[in-house]
Amino acid sequence: MADVSLAEVELEHEEQASEVPDWAGPGVSGDPRFRQSALLRLPAQAGRPLTLPMILAADIPGP
């Protein structure tokens, strides 16, 4: 994927405070477009690498 970096933070519990680095964008937890299965399937369906705007425009149903 072009122009996409994913970072993961492991917390002891949901309410635990964490510091988000300046380079990080908005959180995508719970967004079905950023599930591993979608991130693997979408480029294959498109037949080319995807950019962040392309992923954000994808219509992926929620759980």
TAVEN-V377012 format. One record per residue. RES is the residue in one small letter. SS is DSSP state (a for helix, b for strand, c for the rest). PHI is phi in whole degrees, -180 to 180 (none if undefined). BURIAL is 1 if it has 24 or more other C-alpha atoms within 12 Angstrom, else 0. Layout:
BEGIN
res->[RES:RES]
ss->[SS:SS]
phi->[PHI:PHI]
burial->[BURIAL:BURIAL]
END
This chain:
BEGIN
res->[m:a:d:v:s:l:a:e:v:e:l:e:h:e:e:q:a:s:e:v:p:d:w:a:g:p:g:v:s:g:d:p:r:f:r:q:s:a:l:l:r:l:p:a:q:a:g:r:p:l:t:l:p:m:i:l:a:a:d:i:p:g:p]
ss->[c:c:c:c:c:c:c:c:c:c:c:c:c:c:c:c:c:c:c:c:c:c:c:c:c:c:c:c:c:c:c:a:a:a:c:a:a:a:a:a:a:a:a:a:a:a:c:c:c:c:c:a:a:a:a:a:a:c:c:c:c:c:c]
phi->[none:-87:63:-128:-127:-110:-127:-123:-120:-96:-115:-70:-156:-58:-84:-63:-71:-144:-100:-95:-66:-59:-77:-79:-89:-68:-69:-122:-57:85:-86:-62:-68:-109:-67:-56:-63:-69:-67:-85:-77:-58:-63:-65:-67:-77:75:-160:-62:-107:-99:-57:-59:-68:-66:-64:-83:-67:-100:-113:-66:-75:-65]
burial->[0:0:0:0:0:0:0:0:0:0:0:0:0:0:0:0:0:0:0:0:0:0:0:0:0:0:0:0:0:0:0:0:1:1:0:0:0:0:1:0:0:1:0:0:0:0:0:0:0:1:0:0:0:0:1:0:0:0:0:0:0:0:0]
END
